[in-house]
Amino acid sequence: MIVSDVDTNNPVGPLSMLDTIEDTYGAVPARDEILARNGCVGKTTAPYDPKYPACVKYTGCPAAYPVVWCEFAGGSHDNPNFNGVDYSVAVVPFFMSLPPAP
């Protein structure tokens, strides 16, 4: 998940009330739901990849169901750059690293 503090479509959150227009409480509750569904234990993180320093991976997740969280200030869906790094290019390596579907 790549999130930004200025994203008004899906704020980082958690929001105190449901944003009914976007049907969201924010990205944090969505991430927490993904952690639960993926069978992750705890919320301990480690750096994901040195090329993407704003990203962390959750270490308690099964290898088949990894969760990576990238949060930075000032980016958006239209501009996923932060400190000179284009985080949009982090998505393909993540998907390519997933094990084949059973």
N, C-alpha and C positions, 0 to 999 in steps of 0.2 A: 504494500500500500504506500502510495506517495501522497502526502498530505501537506497542506500549507496553512499557516495561520490567517491568510487573507482570503482563503477560499470561502465564498459566501454560498455556493451551491451545496457544499457538504462540509461545513465547518469541522474543525478538529474536535471540538466539544470536550466533554459531553455537555449537551444542551439540557437545560432544566425542564424544557417542554419540547414536545414533538414539533418539528418544523413540518407542518402539514403540507406545505407546497412541495417540499422536496422529500417528504416522508422519511425523515431521519432525525436521530438524536445526535448525529455527528459521527465522525470517523472513529473516534475512540471506542464507543460502544460497538460499532461494527467490527473493529479489530478484536475486541474482547470476545465477541460471538464467534468469530473465526477461530480464535485460539481454543475456545471450548469445543467447537465442532471438530477441529482437527485433533483433539485429544492431547493438547499441549498441557504440560504441568508447570505451574508457576508462570512468572513473567520476567524471568532472568534473561538478559540479552547479552550479546557479544557483537563486535563489529561484523558487518556483513561482507564488505569488500573494500579494500583501501581506495579503489577508484571512486567509491560512493560513500564518503565519510559521514554523511548525515543519515546513513541507513544502519539499522541494527537487525539482527536475526534473533528470534526467540529460541533459546537453547533447549527448552524443555519440550520441543515438538518432535513427533516422529519424523524420521527422514523422508518418508513418503508425503508428509504434509507440512512442509516448512512455512513459516510466516516471517516476512521481512517488512519492516516499518521504516519509512523514510519521512522525516518531518523537518520542514525548514520554513523560515520566515521569508515572505515576499514573493513566493512563487505562486503559480496558479495552473489551471488546466491548459491555459494558453501559453504559459511560460514556465516550464519545469526546471529552470536554471537556478542554481544557488551557488554562490561563491565560485563561479566559473565552471561549474560542473553541470552537464545536461543529464538530469536524472531520468529523462524519458528513455535513454538508451540502456538503462539498467533493467528494463522490463524483459527484453528478449533473453539475455543471459540467464535470468531467473527462471523463465519458463523452460528454457533448454536444459536447465539443471535438474528438472523434475524427473522422477523415475517414470517409465512407461506405465500407462494405465493397465490395470489387471485385466 
